[in-house]
Amino acid sequence: MRKINIIYAGGMKTQEKYYHETVNEYIKRLSGDFKIANIEIKEEQTLKAEGKKILEKINPGAFKVALCVEGKKLSSEDFSSLLYSERAINAQSVDFIIGSSRGLSDEVKKAADYLLSLSDMTFTHRLARVMLMEQIYRAYAIATGKKYHK
């Protein structure tokens, strides 16, 4: 079973329970093939302090994907190819990193194996986690021929 870690800064507010429920729905759909862990770190006063905490949570044998505005934008098919690439499959886990509303520190970006952008638009980091989970599920559907994708 492949392991995916979603490392993110900032908590899910109670009144935004629907984000948490949506993420859990995708985790449930993927549970037969993936073990997905959500790893939350507390937002810190500085990006450097936040970055240090994020780096401590990354699996040393992971294929690390940092979500950031300067990352590469991919189609769903290309994202599926990335998630099912030899590099990602042979890693101990695929660790996706989502920063706080201020983004990610340079140290985290440098430690990443891949920089990914979800869009040129700006989204809350809570919504980014939902969008990432949907794309992970879509990537799985593309790779396995499920009808979910188009």
N, C-alpha and C positions, 0 to 999 in steps of 0.2 A: 504494500500500500504506500503510495507516495504521500509525502508530508508537505504541507504548505503552511507557512507562518505569515500572518498579517500583523506586522508591528506598526503600531500607530500611536501618535501623541494626542492626548486629550480624551476626556471621558464622554460617554454618551449620556446626555441629559435625560432625565426621567420623562419630560414632556416630548422627547423625540424618540420614544420607544419604537416607533414604526421603523426607524433605521435599523435598530437592533433585530427586530422581527424579520425584516427582509434579508439581512445578512444570514440569520439563522436558517431561513428557508433554503437559501443556496447551499449552505453547509450541509443541510439534510439531503438535498438532491445529489450532492457530490460524495456523500459519506461511504458509498460502496467502493470507491476508487481512491479517495483522498482522505487523509486525516488533516483537518484544518484547525489551526490554533489561532485565536485572536489574542495578541499580546499588547496590552495597553500600557503605555508609560505616561507618567504625569507630565503635563506641560511645565516647562521650566522658565525661569526669568530670561535666560539667554539661549540662543540657538546652539551655542557651543556646549552648554550644560545638557541641553536636551539631546544633542547629538551623541554625547558621551553615554547617556542612558540607553539610547537606541542601539549603539554599537555593542553595548554589553549584552543585549538581548538577541543579537544575530547569531545563528547557528554557525560555528566556524567552518563547517563543510557545506554551507548553503550556496546556492546560486542566488545572488542578491540583486533584487530589482527595486530601484528607488523611483518613486513617483515624484516628478518635479517638472516645472514649466519648461525647462530647457531640454527635457528628454525628447526622445523620438516618438512621433505619433505613428501608430500602427493600425492597419485594418484589423478586423476581428480574425480574419484568416491568418494574417501575419503574427498576431498575438498568439494564436493557437500554435503556430509553428515554433514560436519562441518557447512557449510553455512545454511543448513536446520535443524540443531540441535535445540532442544528445547531451549537451552540457547541463541542461536542467534535469533531465531524467537521471543522469549519473550522479547528481548532487545528493547530499543527505536530505536536503529540503530545498524548497524554493521559498525564499523570504522576501515578501513584498514590504516595502517601507513607505509609510505615509506620514508626513510631518504634520506639525500643528499649522495653524492659520498663517504662521510666519514662514512656513516652508521647512527646508532641511538645511542642516549645516554643511559646509564644504567638506568636512571630514566624512560625513555619511555619504555624500555624493561620490567622493573619491574611493570609498570602500566598496561601492556598488559595482557589480559586474555589468549592469545595464541600467540606463536612465530612460524612463518611460514617461511620456506625457499623455494624459487622457484626452486633452483638448487644448485649444488656444483660449478657451473660456475659463473663467475662474469658478470653482466650486468649493463648498465647504469641505473640510477634511472628513466630516461625517458622511456626506453624500459621496465623496470619492471612494470611500470604503464600500458602499453599496454598489457603485458603478464597477469597481474592480471585481467584486464577487460575481456580478452578473457576467462580466467578460470572462472570468475564469470558467464559469459554467458554460458559456457559449463556446469557449475554446475546447472544452471537453466534448461538447455536442458536435463540433466540427470534426474533431479528431476521431470520434467514435461513430460518426454517421447518424447521430440522433436527429430527429426532425425539428428540434428547437430552432436551429439556425436556418432561416429562409426556407 
